[in-house]
Amino acid sequence: MNILIVGSGGREHALAWKMAQSHHCDNLFIAPGNPGTASIGTNVNIQVNDFEGLKKVALENAIDLIVVGPEDPLVNGIYDYFLNDETTTHINVIAPSAAAAQLEGSKAFSKHFMQRHSIPTASYAEFTKENYADGVDYIKSHGLPIVLKADGLAAGKGVIIAFTHQEAIASFEDMIQNKQFGEASSKVVIEQFLEGIEVSVFALTDGQSYQIIGHAKDYKRIGEGDTGLNTGGMGCVSPVPFMDETFMKKVEARIIKPTIQGIQSENLVYKGFVFFGLMNCGGEPYVIEYNCRLGDPETEVILPRLQTDLVSLLAAADNGTLEDVNIEYNSGAFATVMAVSGGYPGNYKKDFVIAGLAATNNVPGVIVFQAGTGFQDNDIVTKGGRVLTATAQGSTLKEAVKTAQNALSNIQFEGMYFRSDIGYEFES
């Protein structure tokens, strides 16, 4: 089978690493990829929203399977594009339709969906420029803290947690009136703040049946002890100790099954991954958000833990046998720790040479996944805020985290920073 992965980050490097292990994988292409994926497959210099370019690559290389990593092409209709072209309709594209991708592309759509199907989530209201004054009044009467979310895609930056009414109103004005996130914040969803621990569960669905393929706890804050600004993710651990059989049964019965049934009953075409962003509120799960893809850096920890052949799983999602697949996991605990550029998530410099990659790639029990990297002459250099991540396996979470941290200590680039306390609440 010839496979094309769409994307260029750590998620796509992890997907390439996992899929290359399958005996079903003959040739692997990544568009546009990064230096990490180049060591596994063939990078092609096509951007993720260049559907015409991706189609050309697919036809020239007799692609059988396309796996879409980032959210933009999903919301922009990559599934529909390939399905509706008679030259590419035979290709198994792992992605929801554009209509189904609104579960991620529109916060208001997803909240209405959860409401229709009685899926537990925070209470909310939505506002636009037309009813801006009503929004201000709603904020003034709302309890604190209060959560404001840009309705559309905002590259992971469209969520504000305000601890005073003044701060909330100022943020609301920035989003609606000053277009802080462009068209993404032309509508704003204002939510009840849920107190608890944030976790993620990942499933693969064909729109009718599903398989849970992993779960993880992500650490968003830049600083030790979950302090400082929010980031795209500074590390993950899996399995999460409190996500035991009792909790997961609640997640499946109250959230996953109703979601898949809702997708089916509303005739949404969905063949791909579902990311359930959850809040564990005293043992009770609530949905914070849906993503229509795998997360980053969660992918870098759940795929090494997943023992089942991923390519076989994706084929099963296409041929109607997904419910018959047995999901198996590797033993032990897994942790991934992200190394970022100095200044991130604010302003940072690029193009610093990364040293120590080759030696770290040979450390037993460690995998280095590249995210914001690029080639410069004969060197691999930094190209993003989140540069790379080390994933490790251990008999305990503490051991896995320590191994990943030790691996990162062998890598150097100017301004490099990583949190030393990933998984800190599970160390005792």
Secondary structure per residue as TSV (DSSP state, phi and psi in degrees):
chain	resnum	aa	ss	phi	psi
A	1	M	-	360.0	132.8
A	2	N	E	-96.6	129.7
A	3	I	E	-123.8	138.8
A	4	L	E	-119.8	123.0
A	5	I	E	-102.5	130.8
A	6	V	E	-102.4	119.3
A	7	G	E	140.9	176.5
A	8	S	-	-143.4	10.8
A	9	G	S	-104.1	-164.7
A	10	G	H	-64.8	-34.4
A	11	R	H	-59.2	-45.3
A	12	E	H	-70.8	-33.1
A	13	H	H	-63.8	-43.0
A	14	A	H	-65.6	-40.3
A	15	L	H	-61.3	-44.5
A	16	A	H	-62.8	-43.7
A	17	W	H	-59.1	-45.0
A	18	K	H	-70.2	-44.7
A	19	M	H	-72.3	-29.8
A	20	A	H	-66.6	-20.2
A	21	Q	T	-76.8	-15.6
A	22	S	S	-77.6	138.7
A	23	H	T	-72.9	-8.7
A	24	H	T	-81.9	-14.4
A	25	C	-	-88.5	114.6
A	26	D	S	-92.7	-57.9
A	27	N	E	-131.1	138.1
A	28	L	E	-122.8	128.9
A	29	F	E	-124.9	145.5
A	30	I	E	-131.7	128.7
A	31	A	E	-124.9	115.4
A	32	P	E	-88.4	-11.9
A	33	G	-	75.1	-173.4
A	34	N	-	-149.4	178.9
A	35	P	H	-58.2	-29.2
A	36	G	H	-68.2	-44.6
A	37	T	H	-69.5	-27.7
A	38	A	H	-64.0	-22.9
A	39	S	T	-82.9	-7.0
A	40	I	T	-111.9	-42.7
A	41	G	S	-137.2	-154.6
A	42	T	E	-110.7	117.6
A	43	N	E	-76.2	140.1
A	44	V	-	-125.2	132.3
A	45	N	-	-81.2	67.3
A	46	I	-	-125.6	132.0
A	47	Q	-	-80.1	158.5
A	48	V	T	-66.3	-24.7
A	49	N	T	-100.6	7.5
A	50	D	-	-88.8	77.7
A	51	F	H	-62.6	-37.4
A	52	E	H	-63.7	-42.2
A	53	G	H	-65.9	-39.9
A	54	L	H	-65.4	-38.4
A	55	K	H	-61.6	-43.3
A	56	K	H	-61.1	-45.1
A	57	V	H	-61.3	-42.9
A	58	A	H	-62.0	-43.5
A	59	L	H	-73.4	-39.9
A	60	E	H	-65.2	-28.7
A	61	N	T	-111.8	16.1
A	62	A	T	48.2	51.5
A	63	I	-	-69.8	133.6
A	64	D	-	-101.0	-27.8
A	65	L	E	-139.8	130.0
A	66	I	E	-119.3	127.7
A	67	V	E	-115.6	121.0
A	68	V	E	-98.9	122.7
A	69	G	-	-84.2	-61.8
A	70	P	S	-83.8	168.1
A	71	E	H	-79.2	-33.5
A	72	D	H	-54.1	-53.2
A	73	P	H	-64.2	-26.6
A	74	L	H	-65.3	-51.4
A	75	V	H	-66.5	-30.1
A	76	N	T	-82.0	-1.1
A	77	G	T	92.8	34.2
A	78	I	H	-63.4	-36.2
A	79	Y	H	-61.6	-48.5
A	80	D	H	-62.5	-38.1
A	81	Y	H	-60.7	-48.0
A	82	F	H	-73.5	-34.5
A	83	L	H	-67.3	-38.0
A	84	N	T	-89.2	0.7
A	85	D	S	-101.6	121.0
A	86	E	T	-63.2	-18.9
A	87	T	T	-83.3	-14.5
A	88	T	T	-126.3	1.1
A	89	T	T	-63.3	-18.7
A	90	H	T	-79.3	-13.8
A	91	I	S	-78.1	134.1
A	92	N	E	-77.9	103.2
A	93	V	E	-100.6	115.9
A	94	I	E	-85.3	94.4
A	95	A	E	-172.9	150.2
A	96	P	E	-77.9	161.6
A	97	S	-	-65.1	165.4
A	98	A	T	-60.0	-36.3
A	99	A	T	-65.6	-43.9
A	100	A	T	-70.3	-31.5
A	101	A	T	-67.8	-8.8
A	102	Q	H	-66.0	-14.8
A	103	L	H	-59.6	-28.9
A	104	E	H	-102.1	-36.1
A	105	G	H	-71.2	-19.7
A	106	S	-	-138.3	115.9
A	107	K	H	-62.0	-38.5
A	108	A	H	-65.2	-43.1
A	109	F	H	-57.9	-46.6
A	110	S	H	-66.4	-37.3
A	111	K	H	-67.2	-41.2
A	112	H	H	-62.2	-41.7
A	113	F	H	-59.9	-47.6
A	114	M	H	-63.0	-37.6
A	115	Q	H	-65.1	-43.5
A	116	R	H	-62.2	-32.5
A	117	H	T	-109.8	17.5
A	118	S	T	54.4	43.3
A	119	I	-	-95.5	126.1
A	120	P	-	-62.3	125.8
A	121	T	B	-155.1	170.7
A	122	A	-	-68.9	146.4
A	123	S	-	-65.3	153.5
A	124	Y	E	-157.4	168.8
A	125	A	E	-147.4	158.0
A	126	E	E	-126.9	146.7
A	127	F	E	-142.2	152.4
A	128	T	E	-128.6	-174.6
A	129	K	G	-61.9	-31.4
A	130	E	G	-66.4	-35.4
A	131	N	G	-117.9	38.5
A	132	Y	H	-56.7	-44.4
A	133	A	H	-62.4	-37.2
A	134	D	H	-63.4	-36.5
A	135	G	H	-63.8	-41.8
A	136	V	H	-62.8	-44.0
A	137	D	H	-62.9	-39.7
A	138	Y	H	-62.1	-42.7
A	139	I	H	-63.0	-44.9
A	140	K	H	-59.4	-30.7
A	141	S	T	-97.2	0.3
A	142	H	S	-90.8	146.3
A	143	G	-	-68.5	163.4
A	144	L	S	-113.8	152.9
A	145	P	S	-65.6	169.7
A	146	I	E	-133.7	141.5
A	147	V	E	-109.3	129.1
A	148	L	E	-116.5	130.4
A	149	K	E	-128.1	128.4
A	150	A	E	-63.0	135.5
A	151	D	S	-64.2	-40.3
A	152	G	S	-95.1	-173.5
A	153	L	-	-69.2	130.4
A	154	A	-	-135.5	33.5
A	155	A	T	53.1	37.9
A	156	G	T	76.1	8.6
A	157	K	-	-113.1	6.4
A	158	G	-	-91.7	20.9
A	159	V	E	-119.4	127.1
A	160	I	E	-120.9	129.4
A	161	I	E	-107.0	112.0
A	162	A	E	-103.0	137.6
A	163	F	S	-105.9	-3.0
A	164	T	S	-135.1	156.9
A	165	H	H	-65.2	-36.0
A	166	Q	H	-62.5	-44.3
A	167	E	H	-64.0	-40.6
A	168	A	H	-64.7	-43.1
A	169	I	H	-66.1	-40.6
A	170	A	H	-62.7	-42.0
A	171	S	H	-66.6	-40.5
A	172	F	H	-60.4	-43.1
A	173	E	H	-63.9	-44.7
A	174	D	H	-58.7	-41.5
A	175	M	H	-72.0	-48.1
A	176	I	H	-82.3	-55.6
A	177	Q	T	-79.5	-38.8
A	178	N	S	-98.5	4.2
A	179	K	-	50.8	50.0
A	180	Q	T	-52.9	-38.3
A	181	F	T	-115.5	29.2
A	182	G	G	63.8	-143.3
A	183	E	G	-64.8	-22.1
A	184	A	G	-60.1	-29.8
A	185	S	G	-107.6	22.9
A	186	S	S	-69.4	-21.2
A	187	K	E	-126.3	138.5
A	188	V	E	-125.1	132.1
A	189	V	E	-98.4	125.6
A	190	I	E	-107.4	124.8
A	191	E	E	-122.4	154.9
A	192	Q	E	-63.0	140.0
A	193	F	-	-82.4	126.4
A	194	L	-	-97.6	127.1
A	195	E	-	-91.4	123.4
A	196	G	S	166.8	-157.9
A	197	I	E	-114.8	127.2
A	198	E	E	-83.1	132.6
A	199	V	E	-141.4	167.4
A	200	S	E	-132.1	140.8
A	201	V	E	-123.9	140.7
A	202	F	E	-121.1	132.7
A	203	A	E	-131.2	157.3
A	204	L	E	-115.2	132.5
A	205	T	E	-134.0	153.4
A	206	D	-	-105.3	10.9
A	207	G	S	95.2	-9.4
A	208	Q	S	-129.3	-51.8
A	209	S	-	-108.8	174.1
A	210	Y	E	-155.4	163.6
A	211	Q	E	-136.3	132.2
A	212	I	E	-78.5	126.8
A	213	I	E	-112.0	0.5
A	214	G	E	160.2	169.6
A	215	H	E	-147.7	161.7
A	216	A	E	-160.0	160.5
A	217	K	E	-113.8	123.6
A	218	D	E	-99.8	148.9
A	219	Y	-	-115.2	107.4
A	220	K	-	-86.5	-33.5
A	221	R	E	-73.8	148.9
A	222	I	E	-72.5	-29.1
A	223	G	E	-101.4	161.0
A	224	E	T	-57.4	145.5
A	225	G	T	68.8	25.1
A	226	D	T	57.1	54.2
A	227	T	E	-119.0	164.7
A	228	G	E	85.6	-167.2
A	229	L	E	-71.3	154.9
A	230	N	E	-72.7	147.5
A	231	T	-	-128.2	-176.3
A	232	G	S	-77.4	-2.1
A	233	G	-	128.2	124.0
A	234	M	S	-103.3	-2.6
A	235	G	E	160.1	168.5
A	236	C	E	-148.0	157.9
A	237	V	E	-132.4	150.7
A	238	S	E	-161.0	138.8
A	239	P	S	-75.8	156.1
A	240	V	-	-87.0	124.1
A	241	P	T	-52.6	-41.3
A	242	F	T	-80.2	-7.7
A	243	M	-	-86.3	65.5
A	244	D	-	-84.3	-174.0
A	245	E	H	-60.2	-39.7
A	246	T	H	-62.6	-48.2
A	247	F	H	-65.0	-44.5
A	248	M	H	-66.2	-31.3
A	249	K	H	-64.4	-39.0
A	250	K	H	-64.0	-44.1
A	251	V	H	-59.8	-45.0
A	252	E	I	-68.3	-45.9
A	253	A	I	-71.5	-39.8
A	254	R	I	-93.2	-22.9
A	255	I	I	-122.7	-56.3
A	256	I	I	-68.4	-52.6
A	257	K	H	-59.5	-47.6
A	258	P	H	-62.2	-32.7
A	259	T	H	-65.6	-48.6
A	260	I	H	-66.2	-39.4
A	261	Q	H	-63.7	-36.9
A	262	G	H	-65.9	-42.4
A	263	I	H	-58.0	-43.9
A	264	Q	H	-68.0	-46.9
A	265	S	H	-67.1	-26.8
A	266	E	T	-94.1	8.7
A	267	N	T	56.6	37.5
A	268	L	-	-86.4	126.6
A	269	V	-	-80.0	117.8
A	270	Y	E	-144.1	111.9
A	271	K	E	-131.6	93.9
A	272	G	E	171.1	-161.5
A	273	F	E	-87.7	146.1
A	274	V	E	-122.7	124.4
A	275	F	E	-100.8	115.1
A	276	F	E	-98.2	104.5
A	277	G	E	-83.0	114.7
A	278	L	E	-118.2	158.9
A	279	M	E	-120.0	124.8
A	280	N	E	-88.4	103.1
A	281	C	E	-102.9	92.2
A	282	G	T	59.6	37.1
A	283	G	T	91.8	-0.8
A	284	E	E	-111.6	125.2
A	285	P	E	-85.8	136.6
A	286	Y	E	-127.9	147.4
A	287	V	E	-85.6	126.3
A	288	I	E	-88.4	-44.5
A	289	E	E	-162.9	158.4
A	290	Y	E	-103.8	142.4
A	291	N	E	-119.6	147.2
A	292	C	S	-100.2	37.0
A	293	R	S	-164.2	176.6
A	294	L	-	-78.7	153.7
A	295	G	-	-87.9	168.6
A	296	D	T	-137.8	113.5
A	297	P	T	-100.0	15.1
A	298	E	T	-60.0	-37.5
A	299	T	H	-56.2	-37.3
A	300	E	H	-69.6	-11.1
A	301	V	H	-112.4	-32.2
A	302	I	H	-78.4	-32.8
A	303	L	H	-71.2	-40.2
A	304	P	H	-62.2	-29.9
A	305	R	H	-76.5	-29.7
A	306	L	B	-73.1	120.6
A	307	Q	-	-87.5	-30.5
A	308	T	S	-61.1	141.5
A	309	D	-	-62.3	118.2
A	310	L	H	-68.6	-38.7
A	311	V	H	-64.1	-40.0
A	312	S	H	-61.9	-40.2
A	313	L	H	-60.7	-44.7
A	314	L	H	-69.5	-33.7
A	315	A	H	-66.2	-38.9
A	316	A	H	-65.0	-33.2
A	317	A	H	-67.1	-20.1
A	318	D	H	-94.4	-30.9
A	319	N	H	-105.9	10.1
A	320	G	T	84.3	15.3
A	321	T	-	-113.3	16.2
A	322	L	G	-59.4	-39.8
A	323	E	G	-68.0	-13.9
A	324	D	G	-92.3	-6.5
A	325	V	-	-76.4	139.5
A	326	N	-	-94.0	123.5
A	327	I	-	-92.9	124.8
A	328	E	-	-126.3	149.0
A	329	Y	B	-119.9	149.2
A	330	N	-	-70.6	149.4
A	331	S	S	-73.8	162.7
A	332	G	S	89.1	-169.2
A	333	A	E	-114.1	153.7
A	334	F	E	-130.9	141.3
A	335	A	E	-140.8	144.9
A	336	T	E	-129.1	135.5
A	337	V	E	-122.7	127.3
A	338	M	E	-93.2	132.4
A	339	A	E	-100.0	129.2
A	340	V	E	-122.6	165.7
A	341	S	-	-76.3	146.3
A	342	G	T	-58.1	131.1
A	343	G	T	99.1	-21.9
A	344	Y	T	-65.3	139.8
A	345	P	T	-89.9	13.1
A	346	G	S	-89.0	-147.1
A	347	N	-	-72.5	141.8
A	348	Y	-	-149.0	158.7
A	349	K	-	-95.1	157.4
A	350	K	-	-118.6	179.5
A	351	D	-	70.2	27.3
A	352	F	-	-86.4	135.9
A	353	V	B	-67.1	135.8
A	354	I	-	-99.9	120.4
A	355	A	B	-105.7	152.7
A	356	G	S	89.5	4.6
A	357	L	H	-64.8	-46.5
A	358	A	H	-60.5	-44.1
A	359	A	H	-65.9	-39.2
A	360	T	H	-70.0	-32.9
A	361	N	H	-63.1	-18.4
A	362	N	T	-98.5	4.6
A	363	V	S	-75.2	125.5
A	364	P	T	-59.3	136.2
A	365	G	T	77.4	9.8
A	366	V	E	-125.4	138.6
A	367	I	E	-125.4	129.9
A	368	V	E	-100.6	120.8
A	369	F	E	-107.1	127.4
A	370	Q	E	-90.2	141.7
A	371	A	S	-121.9	-79.2
A	372	G	S	-94.4	69.4
A	373	T	E	-128.3	164.3
A	374	G	E	-157.9	170.4
A	375	F	E	-92.1	140.8
A	376	Q	E	-142.9	110.8
A	377	D	T	55.8	-120.7
A	378	N	T	-102.5	11.6
A	379	D	E	-109.5	157.1
A	380	I	E	-99.2	127.7
A	381	V	E	-126.2	165.1
A	382	T	E	-75.4	138.7
A	383	K	-	-133.0	-2.7
A	384	G	S	-146.4	-179.4
A	385	G	S	-74.0	-49.9
A	386	R	E	-93.1	112.2
A	387	V	E	-92.2	-51.2
A	388	L	E	-160.9	167.1
A	389	T	E	-139.7	144.6
A	390	A	E	-106.2	125.9
A	391	T	E	-110.9	134.4
A	392	A	E	-135.5	154.5
A	393	Q	E	-111.1	141.7
A	394	G	E	-149.8	170.5
A	395	S	S	-73.0	-23.3
A	396	T	S	-133.8	164.5
A	397	L	H	-61.9	-40.5
A	398	K	H	-59.1	-43.6
A	399	E	H	-66.7	-41.2
A	400	A	H	-63.4	-43.8
A	401	V	H	-62.1	-45.5
A	402	K	H	-61.9	-41.2
A	403	T	H	-64.2	-42.1
A	404	A	H	-64.3	-41.5
A	405	Q	H	-64.0	-42.7
A	406	N	H	-62.1	-38.2
A	407	A	H	-63.8	-42.0
A	408	L	H	-66.0	-27.1
A	409	S	T	-66.9	-13.5
A	410	N	T	-87.5	-8.5
A	411	I	-	-105.4	140.0
A	412	Q	B	-136.4	136.6
A	413	F	-	-152.6	155.2
A	414	E	T	-59.4	128.0
A	415	G	T	80.7	7.2
A	416	M	-	-59.9	136.4
A	417	Y	B	-142.9	141.6
A	418	F	-	-146.9	152.0
A	419	R	-	-75.1	137.7
A	420	S	S	-97.2	5.7
A	421	D	-	-123.0	21.5
A	422	I	T	-56.3	131.4
A	423	G	T	76.9	17.3
A	424	Y	G	-59.4	-33.8
A	425	E	G	-76.9	-6.7
A	426	F	G	-110.7	13.2
A	427	E	-	-80.7	-23.0
A	428	S	-	-75.7	360.0
